[in-house]
Amino acid sequence: MSNLPASYVEGFHYVESVQKMKYQPLGRTGMAVSKLSFGASSLGSVFRETNNLESIQVVHHAIKSGINYIDVAPWYGHGKAETVLGQSCVTHYVIFQRCQTVTSTGPAVCQLSLSLKNSSK
């Protein structure tokens, strides 16, 4: 199928939604990321208390729709957002392994390792 990113997995993603999603290169990595990103601060109950199971369903829907660029930080709910995001990845481990990439432009190494630790809870 045309217009599908390398992260597309037949039978998992919503093909029509992924075909409509716009992607752009991520620097010189060879990866194409969705122009629409998922801001994960809401997973950390930053704006209001959230239900973890609902949050996981929202993450799954976003990814199945073609979003492959997620903004998360250890400051979102004191690590709660990373924990919920990590829990959403566990149920579809094989799919997320194929797409997994970590980029960092800001946090110090110790903060990045804390972020990775929280995401894998």
Buried (B, 14 or more C-beta within 10 A) or exposed (E): EEEBBEBBBEEBBBBEBBBEBEBEEBEEEEBBBBEBEBEBBBBBBBEEEBEBEEBBEBBBEBBBBBBBBBEBBBBBBEBBBBBBBBBBBEEBEEBBEEBEEEEEEEBEEEBBEBBBBBBEE
